[in-house]
Amino acid sequence: EGVASEITELGEIVMKDGRVLGHRSLVRYYKQSLKPRDPKHADLVTRMIRDYRAIGLPGYHPRSKRNEKSRKDVLEANKRFMKLGFKGNKQKHFKDSTAPF
């Protein structure tokens, strides 16, 4: 059981029980997640995601817009912070606070 019976011309190993082990050079094709072409299956996927959201499974909930900062808000905050840093860094004279005068 589980012993290789043959190797195909693509480098895939075909096991005696019919399972096929792919070659590492073809991993980009194995990792593809193709969308179903049959509309019946598309409805099934949509219903499954809706059901998963209903029971609260993690990873199936849309992101909350209330707690998210938009990219524009973050960029504006960074810009204000940089302006403040530049204004504070422009010293005309330095006064030593430890000097006796």
C-alpha positions as a Markdown table, in Angstrom:
| # | Residue | x | y | z |
|---|---|---|---|---|
| 1 | Glu | 0.0 | 0.0 | 0.0 |
| 2 | Gly | 1.3 | 3.5 | -0.9 |
| 3 | Val | 4.2 | 2.3 | -3.0 |
| 4 | Ala | 4.8 | 4.0 | -6.3 |
| 5 | Ser | 3.9 | 2.1 | -9.4 |
| 6 | Glu | 5.0 | 4.4 | -12.2 |
| 7 | Ile | 6.3 | 7.9 | -13.0 |
| 8 | Thr | 4.7 | 9.9 | -15.8 |
| 9 | Glu | 6.6 | 11.9 | -18.4 |
| 10 | Leu | 5.7 | 15.1 | -16.4 |
| 11 | Gly | 7.5 | 13.7 | -13.4 |
| 12 | Glu | 4.3 | 12.8 | -11.4 |
| 13 | Ile | 4.3 | 9.7 | -9.4 |
| 14 | Val | 1.3 | 7.4 | -9.7 |
| 15 | Met | 0.7 | 5.3 | -6.6 |
| 16 | Lys | -0.8 | 1.8 | -6.8 |
| 17 | Asp | -4.0 | 3.0 | -5.2 |
| 18 | Gly | -4.5 | 5.6 | -8.0 |
| 19 | Arg | -3.3 | 8.7 | -6.1 |
| 20 | Val | -1.1 | 11.0 | -8.1 |
| 21 | Leu | 1.8 | 12.9 | -6.5 |
| 22 | Gly | 2.8 | 16.0 | -8.5 |
| 23 | His | 6.2 | 17.2 | -9.3 |
| 24 | Arg | 7.4 | 20.4 | -7.6 |
| 25 | Ser | 7.9 | 22.2 | -10.9 |
| 26 | Leu | 4.1 | 22.1 | -11.4 |
| 27 | Val | 3.2 | 23.5 | -7.9 |
| 28 | Arg | 1.9 | 26.8 | -9.4 |
| 29 | Tyr | -0.8 | 24.8 | -11.2 |
| 30 | Tyr | -1.7 | 22.7 | -8.1 |
| 31 | Lys | -2.1 | 25.8 | -6.0 |
| 32 | Gln | -4.6 | 27.5 | -8.3 |
| 33 | Ser | -8.1 | 27.9 | -7.0 |
| 34 | Leu | -10.4 | 28.0 | -10.0 |
| 35 | Lys | -13.8 | 29.5 | -9.8 |
| 36 | Pro | -16.7 | 27.1 | -10.7 |
| 37 | Arg | -18.1 | 27.6 | -14.1 |
| 38 | Asp | -21.4 | 25.9 | -13.4 |
| 39 | Pro | -23.8 | 28.5 | -11.9 |
| 40 | Lys | -25.3 | 25.8 | -9.7 |
| 41 | His | -21.9 | 25.4 | -8.0 |
| 42 | Ala | -21.4 | 29.2 | -7.7 |
| 43 | Asp | -24.7 | 29.4 | -5.8 |
| 44 | Leu | -23.5 | 26.5 | -3.6 |
| 45 | Val | -20.3 | 28.4 | -2.7 |
| 46 | Thr | -22.3 | 31.6 | -2.0 |
| 47 | Arg | -24.7 | 29.7 | 0.3 |
| 48 | Met | -21.9 | 28.0 | 2.1 |
| 49 | Ile | -20.1 | 31.4 | 2.8 |
| 50 | Arg | -23.5 | 32.9 | 4.0 |
| 51 | Asp | -24.0 | 29.9 | 6.3 |
| 52 | Tyr | -20.4 | 30.1 | 7.7 |
| 53 | Arg | -20.9 | 33.8 | 8.4 |
| 54 | Ala | -24.2 | 33.0 | 10.1 |
| 55 | Ile | -22.6 | 30.6 | 12.5 |
| 56 | Gly | -19.7 | 32.9 | 13.2 |
| 57 | Leu | -16.7 | 31.0 | 11.7 |
| 58 | Pro | -13.6 | 33.1 | 11.7 |
| 59 | Gly | -12.3 | 34.4 | 8.3 |
| 60 | Tyr | -15.8 | 34.7 | 6.7 |
| 61 | His | -16.8 | 38.1 | 8.1 |
| 62 | Pro | -16.3 | 41.2 | 6.1 |
| 63 | Arg | -14.0 | 43.8 | 7.6 |
| 64 | Ser | -15.6 | 46.3 | 9.9 |
| 65 | Lys | -15.6 | 49.8 | 8.4 |
| 66 | Arg | -16.2 | 51.4 | 11.7 |
| 67 | Asn | -12.9 | 50.6 | 13.3 |
| 68 | Glu | -10.7 | 50.9 | 10.1 |
| 69 | Lys | -8.8 | 54.0 | 9.3 |
| 70 | Ser | -8.8 | 54.8 | 5.6 |
| 71 | Arg | -5.5 | 55.1 | 3.8 |
| 72 | Lys | -6.2 | 58.8 | 3.3 |
| 73 | Asp | -6.6 | 59.4 | 7.0 |
| 74 | Val | -3.3 | 57.6 | 7.8 |
| 75 | Leu | -1.4 | 59.6 | 5.2 |
| 76 | Glu | -2.8 | 62.9 | 6.5 |
| 77 | Ala | -1.8 | 62.0 | 10.1 |
| 78 | Asn | 1.7 | 61.1 | 8.9 |
| 79 | Lys | 2.0 | 64.4 | 7.1 |
| 80 | Arg | 0.9 | 66.4 | 10.1 |
| 81 | Phe | 3.4 | 64.4 | 12.3 |
| 82 | Met | 6.2 | 65.2 | 9.9 |
| 83 | Lys | 5.4 | 68.9 | 9.8 |
| 84 | Leu | 5.4 | 69.1 | 13.5 |
| 85 | Gly | 8.8 | 67.4 | 13.6 |
| 86 | Phe | 10.3 | 69.8 | 11.1 |
| 87 | Lys | 8.9 | 72.8 | 13.0 |
| 88 | Gly | 10.3 | 71.6 | 16.3 |
| 89 | Asn | 13.7 | 70.9 | 14.8 |
| 90 | Lys | 14.4 | 74.4 | 13.5 |
| 91 | Gln | 16.2 | 76.0 | 16.4 |
| 92 | Lys | 17.8 | 79.4 | 15.8 |
| 93 | His | 19.9 | 79.4 | 19.0 |
| 94 | Phe | 20.8 | 76.8 | 21.6 |
| 95 | Lys | 20.6 | 77.7 | 25.2 |
| 96 | Asp | 22.4 | 75.4 | 27.7 |
| 97 | Ser | 20.1 | 74.9 | 30.6 |
| 98 | Thr | 23.0 | 74.0 | 32.9 |
| 99 | Ala | 24.8 | 77.4 | 32.3 |
| 100 | Pro | 25.0 | 79.7 | 35.4 |
| 101 | Phe | 23.7 | 82.8 | 33.7 |
